[in-house]
Amino acid sequence: MVSTINWLERLADLERKIVAATPDYERCLTQSWNDLLQELDERTTEITDEGSNYIPQVHFQYLDTLVPEQLDDIRRKGCIVIHGVVEESEATSWKTALDDFIEANPHVEGFPEQDKQFLFLYWTQSQVQARAHPNVLEVSAWLNNLFRIRRPDVRWNFDPPHVDGGSIERWEDDNFRRYFADILSGNWRQHDPYELEGRLNVHASMCGKPGQATMFRTFQGWLAMTQTAPTQSTLKVFPDVPLSNAYIILRPFFRPTVPLDSKDILDPKNWVFDISTPDFPGIQPRDGGWVGLQPTPELHPHLRLDDTMTSVPKFNPGDMIFWHCDAVHSIEQECTSSYDSALMYIPAVPQTPQNTDYLKRQAESFLAGTNPPDFASDGTGLPYVGLGVDADIVQPISRIAMGLPVAII
């Protein structure tokens, strides 16, 4: 009971500390909140009407021809499907090689336990070759440049709508608060999710939660090895990062005056400023740390998640899908496909001091054939047969990206 009291007091103090930094904070934040809710009402209707067509798409060869208006659209929506990054035949061959690897290593960890579909693999030859592919690295660099310094038939219940890269840290970490300063000072329209300086030194895992990525990823990403379309267990996103950031960050400071299931829950008149409770909706304490952030239709009603979580358009082997590090995202529960959907997780990672330090440790784990620093050992103690090795990474740019030495000729 003591520990419960401690964290309740800690969160209540945190709410008071945050708002105290803004003069006339109740009036200021309430005006901002009401403005935000009006904008959400308009934008969520637009997202729902457009569906998958709302998600930007472009072919790899045309990335550098996009005009500023198109880039701004991608920035706002925080997601993109990039077709043709890798030749379809090469991407398909990686899938075949992964199937062979899994057959040769039946002790591979994954879930669901009885029918493993999400596999904890990091250094298979297919993954190493994909990460080292020059087109994949070129796309990663292109995505990083969007940031700027301002001066089958299986229900998938493991990835409900959530945001990665920080839980309670989004409010508690000083650097995160600086990144969200415009939102927290009542100027949510000034918030720039691509303002890199504020994100460089955030602490996304202050409690050292296992499996929490400590590297800064500008975009999370998938590389497709099979064809996948809406209703086939694909990615879903809330495609408006400035709005979801503003709403999620301000939500702890407002409570409804009607029941959460009321038909009038979306009316701004039924919400009031309130810092008398320690609630941070979507965040839960667990095992000495925090889990979340998981927005839900009940706790974050104005996001209209049941309607606005939008499936990405159809993609083929060799295509890549990316979503902003702050984007609310999930995986479809239903899969109507008659074949499996195979994807490799490959995020866009900029060269920052924090990431450079991590990369050194990651390179050591790659050469040793062990899990990367952010991920615990699989616990079996059994070696894997057929992992990727140093010799699989040939091109200088690929070796630099993997933190490996480059031969001087």
Buried (B, 14 or more C-beta within 10 A) or exposed (E): EEEEEEBBEEBBEBBEEBBEEBEEBBEBBBEBBBBBBEBBBEBBEEBBEEBBEBBBBBEBEEBEEBEEEEEEBBBBBBBBBBBBBBEBEBBBBBBEBBBBBBEEBEEBBBEEEEEBBBBBBBBBBBBBBBBBBEBBBBBBBBBBEBBEEEEEEBEBEEBBBBBBBBBBBBBBBEBBBBBBBBBBBBBBEEBBBBBBBBBBBBBBBBBEBEEBBBBBBBBBBBBBBBBBBBEBBBBBBBBBBBBBBBBBBBBBBBBBEEEEEEEEBBBBEBBEBBBEEBBBBBBEBEEEBBBBBBBBBEBBBBBBBEBBBBBBBBBBBBBBBBBBBBBBBBBBBEBEBEEBBBBBEBBBBBEBEBBEEBBEEBBEBBBEEBBBBBBEEBEEEEEBEEBBEBEBBEEEEBBBBBBBEEEEE
